[in-house]
């Protein structure tokens, strides 16, 4: 929760409601959303998520990813993001993807740059007024 979602979520019930109102709604209305990442080597153990979301606050669909701490920095973000970008282009016929992150999430910034995203500007898209870095990639 340090870098994603509603930082006011404190309980499992609140998390379930958040997921139903955001992720599930996206699958129904847009055909895409966040996908659970599973580790094949450990009997399909969930390790994080990666996917696409169309936020009202952004002009284009954006890519997002999050992994459990023990799976960060092991290449899973890159591997899953490459597949999500391919899905965005081939299945959903998107021309541009955006991404945003807090300026202190150096791992996400490094990953976005490795994926070919370019920094565009700083934005304050949400009510918490936190400044985020906006990136974009032409597909």
C-alpha positions in Angstrom: 0.0 0.0 0.0 3.0 2.3 0.2 2.9 3.1 -3.5 -0.6 2.0 -4.7 -4.3 2.3 -4.2 -6.2 4.1 -1.5 -3.9 4.7 1.5 -7.0 4.9 3.7 -7.7 1.2 3.4 -7.1 -0.4 6.8 -9.1 -3.7 6.8 -9.5 -6.7 4.6 -13.2 -5.7 4.1 -12.2 -2.2 2.9 -9.7 -3.8 0.5 -12.3 -6.2 -0.9 -14.7 -3.3 -1.4 -11.9 -1.2 -3.1 -11.1 -4.1 -5.5 -14.8 -4.7 -6.3 -15.3 -1.0 -7.1 -12.2 -0.5 -9.1 -10.7 -3.7 -10.5 -13.8 -5.7 -11.2 -15.6 -2.7 -12.6 -12.7 -2.2 -15.1 -13.0 -5.8 -16.3 -16.7 -5.3 -17.0 -16.5 -1.8 -18.6 -13.1 -1.8 -20.4 -12.3 -5.5 -20.8 -9.0 -5.2 -18.9 -7.7 -4.6 -15.5 -5.0 -5.8 -13.1 -4.0 -9.5 -13.3 -2.6 -11.6 -10.5 1.0 -12.7 -11.1 1.7 -16.3 -10.1 5.0 -18.0 -9.5 5.0 -21.3 -11.5 7.9 -22.7 -9.6 6.0 -22.6 -6.3 2.7 -24.1 -7.2 1.2 -20.9 -8.6 2.0 -18.8 -5.6 0.6 -15.2 -5.9 3.5 -12.7 -6.0 1.9 -9.5 -7.2 -0.2 -7.9 -9.9 0.3 -6.1 -13.2 -2.2 -4.7 -15.6 -4.0 -1.9 -17.3 -6.4 0.7 -16.0 -8.2 3.7 -17.5 -8.4 6.4 -14.8 -10.6 9.4 -15.2 -7.6 11.5 -14.1 -5.4 10.5 -17.1 -5.9 10.9 -20.8 -4.7 7.4 -21.7 -4.8 4.0 -20.2 -2.0 3.4 -17.8 0.0 0.4 -16.8 0.5 -0.5 -13.1 2.4 -3.2 -11.2 3.0 -4.1 -7.6 4.8 -7.1 -6.1 5.2 -8.5 -2.6 8.5 -7.2 -1.2 10.3 -10.5 -1.4 9.7 -10.6 -5.2 10.7 -7.1 -6.0 13.9 -6.6 -8.0 13.9 -10.1 -9.4 12.7 -9.3 -13.0 9.1 -10.2 -12.5 8.0 -6.6 -13.0 9.8 -6.4 -16.3 8.7 -9.8 -17.5 5.0 -9.2 -16.7 5.0 -5.6 -18.0 6.4 -6.6 -21.3 3.5 -9.1 -21.7 0.9 -6.5 -20.6 2.3 -3.9 -23.1 2.0 -6.5 -25.8 -1.6 -7.2 -24.7 -2.4 -3.5 -24.8 -1.1 -3.2 -28.3 -2.3 -6.4 -29.9 -5.6 -7.2 -28.1 -6.8 -3.8 -27.0 -5.4 -1.8 -29.9 -4.0 0.9 -27.7 -1.5 3.4 -29.3 -0.2 5.1 -26.1 0.2 3.9 -22.5 0.9 6.1 -19.5 2.3 5.3 -16.1 2.7 7.2 -12.9 4.7 6.8 -9.8 5.8 8.8 -6.8 9.2 10.5 -7.3 10.8 8.4 -4.5 9.8 5.0 -6.0 13.2 4.6 -7.7 12.6 1.0 -8.6 9.4 1.8 -10.6 11.1 4.7 -12.3 14.0 2.5 -13.4 11.6 -0.2 -14.6 9.4 2.3 -16.6 12.6 3.7 -18.3 13.8 0.1 -19.1 10.3 -0.6 -20.6 10.7 2.5 -22.9 8.5 4.9 -21.1 9.6 8.6 -21.1 9.0 11.1 -18.3 6.5 13.7 -19.3 5.7 15.9 -16.3 4.7 16.0 -12.6 1.0 15.8 -11.9 -1.4 15.9 -8.9 -4.2 13.6 -10.1 -5.8 12.6 -6.8 -7.5 14.2 -3.8 -4.5 13.5 -1.6 -2.6 16.2 -3.5 0.6 14.0 -3.7 2.7 14.9 -6.7 3.4 12.0 -9.1 5.6 11.6 -12.1 3.8 10.9 -15.3 5.4 8.7 -18.0 4.2 7.7 -21.5 5.1 5.2 -24.2 3.9 5.1 -27.8 3.1 1.5 -28.8 
